[in-house]
Amino acid sequence: MANSDADGAAASGAAQEDAGRQDARHEDAAPAQAGAAPEGAHPTRTVSVMAEIRRRMATRVLTAGEKLPSIRKFARDMQVSPSTVVEAYDRLAAEGLIRS
C-alpha cells in the first residue's frame, strides 16, 4: 500500500511539472479573454450577455456603483433564459468586473 501512495505522489508531481511546462510555452501568446469563443465560432449566449455588459460599461451606459439590470429584465431584453444571465453575472463577478 505504501508504494501505491508514493507512486500517486510521484505521478501528481509529474503532472504538476507538465502543467508548469505547458504554462511556460504559452507565455508569449496573447491571453484569451475568459469565456471567449474560439476564433470563427459563434459565441455562446452566456458570452454574448457578458459582452453586452462589458459594452454597456465601456460606453458608460452602466457606471461604477450602479445596479445591474435585473436578471429577468435583462433576460427578456437579450432574449435568453434567466439562468444564462445568472451564469454571465457569476462569471463577470469571478473576473472581478462586477460585484454581486
ABEGO torsion letter per residue (X at the ends): XAAAAAAAAAAAAAAAAAAAAAAAAAAABBBBBBGBBBBGBBBBAAAAAAAAAAAAAAAGABBBGBBBBBAAAAAAAAGBBAAAAAAAAAAAAAAGABBX
